[in-house]
Amino acid sequence: MSDPHTLNEAPQGLEDVLPSVVDHVALARLYGEPLFAMPRDLYIPPDALQIFLEAFEGPLDLLLYLIRKQNFNILDIPMAAVTRQYLTYVDEIRASNLELAAEYLLMAAMLIEIKSRMLLPPKKTAEGEEAEDPRAELVRRLLEYEQMKLAAHRLADCPQYGRDFLRAQVYVEQALAPRFPDVNAIDLQGAWRDILKRAKLVQHHKISREELSVREHMSIVLRRLQGRKFVEFGDLFDPTQGSPVLVVTFIAMLELAKETLIELTQAEAFAPIYVRLAYTPA
């Protein structure tokens, strides 16, 4: 029979693995085994994380960075050191992005060609002059690229609209006369319905044939508006004349408004509608 005191004892290395309570829920499973405590250290494989400290816009940008970082003279580039550092960077990007590495490989081939040409003895030209330095074309391209890069940085530092500042916009009303809002079609329809309701209350049942002219009522409306600044919309209709006259008068007003001879104004929503002449008679 085992000693009951030994049941509460555990080996020294299992204190962080075994649960303090038998029915304790495991926090996670590692390779199928329950994990009852958080790990004290975390191991990350070397290939699980990649950090890029510098971002380059192309081969010339990388080559210029390597030259300026090592304080090399751009007119006397040490091709061996620069080519070695350049190929190290190209090997790193080839492992992750082959399409991006293609452009850099072309520059690497150019660097190797320049390096090999420098190892050969220089050839003299037909005039007896020494041949041009193999690095001359590369130096010219680097200097031009550096000038464009510095100019781009200066342009980026300039204030830009929408990023650094916004254009101030202030609207000033020049007209001193009050500007009435346009009459809504729904309000005009409601005012017309009110006139028709009042006309039905006072109309008499008569059977007659009457010749009505829209042009004649247009003239009547213009005469009633002459000499008056504003006339209320309902005052231009005479309910005692019946619905036909009211309809023709309303059509005449619409024709006058269409020909911009009169204006319909309203001070605010649900306010009375007023009619006035759109021109000043001679």
PEHUTA-V866999 format. One record per run of one state. SS is the DSSP state (h for helix, s for strand, l for the rest). FROM is the first residue (numbers start at 1). TO is the last residue. If there is no record, write none. Layout:
ss=SS from=FROM to=TO
ss=SS from=FROM to=TO
This chain:
ss=l from=1 to=3
ss=h from=4 to=8
ss=l from=9 to=11
ss=h from=12 to=14
ss=l from=15 to=27
ss=s from=28 to=30
ss=l from=31 to=32
ss=s from=33 to=35
ss=l from=36 to=45
ss=h from=46 to=48
ss=l from=49 to=58
ss=h from=59 to=69
ss=l from=70 to=78
ss=h from=79 to=94
ss=l from=95 to=97
ss=h from=98 to=119
ss=l from=120 to=123
ss=s from=124 to=124
ss=l from=125 to=129
ss=s from=130 to=130
ss=l from=131 to=135
ss=h from=136 to=157
ss=l from=158 to=160
ss=s from=161 to=161
ss=l from=162 to=164
ss=s from=165 to=165
ss=l from=166 to=180
ss=s from=181 to=182
ss=l from=183 to=184
ss=h from=185 to=202
ss=l from=203 to=213
ss=h from=214 to=225
ss=l from=226 to=230
ss=s from=231 to=232
ss=h from=233 to=236
ss=l from=237 to=238
ss=h from=239 to=241
ss=l from=242 to=242
ss=h from=243 to=258
ss=l from=259 to=261
ss=s from=262 to=266
ss=l from=267 to=272
ss=s from=273 to=277
ss=l from=278 to=282
